[in-house]
Amino acid sequence: MSDQRIIVALDVSTATELRELVAQIPNTHCRAKIGKELFTSIGPLAIEICHQAGLDVFLDLKFHDIPNTCAKAVRAAARWGVWMTNVHCSGGTDMMRASREILEGESHRPLLIGVTVLTSMSAVGLQELGVTRDIESQVDHLAGLAHNAGLDGVVCSAQEAQRLRNSFGNDICLVTPGIRPSWAAADDQTRIVTPKDAIANGSDYLVIGRPITASDHPEEAIARIVQEL
Ligand code: C5P
């Protein structure tokens, strides 16, 4: 396991803000997450800025489409040299398998991760979609599909990490958002877990945004988190 377990969610929308932020993120302990807001705002320039700063990139675009389109988007991400990217497990086995298989022909192969159930989804919201399982069972079910399709891991809540680690052993990479050090505000996250507890639960990578990016001193915030770990 590398020391770079912290994935900083770079939820900004301009190249200027991004450059200011990455200058304060040490690549010895951190990687970078580029999400839909940043990528839709400035495109692949965001990847280039992170790479220039020596940061590995998790391109968090949560692809969900027909297998051919999804796989080609994943291949495009691979060709930008990203370290990790992701697809929605609810796109189905064929979509996940096509996305994994297309990477076999690439010289650079990013980690391919599945998104199970978004943590913003409620039990009622899931039922509304026609899913009769409860959220936990649906997460387990989708993680199983991702595992069988050959994906490298899943995004899940750190509260689910222990259960998934027990079910799938070390064969699955667990990426967990909703992380809050004890000294940070919860913001709009509800099911929060501290960095230390998340690692104890079996999480491999901690996605942390505002406790770092909204801090007046991002570098100090990172140092405190590293110390806690
Ligand atoms: O600022 P904060 O630490 O809450 O940021 C968490 C990041 O993780 C955000 O980029 C958010 O979109 C992402 N995320 C999440 N919950 C998920 C999946 C992704 O908070 N289930």
Residues whose N, C-alpha, C, O or C-beta is under 5 A from the ligand:
A	BS01	C5P	A9 G35 L118 T119 P177 G178 I179 Q189 V207 I208 G209 R210
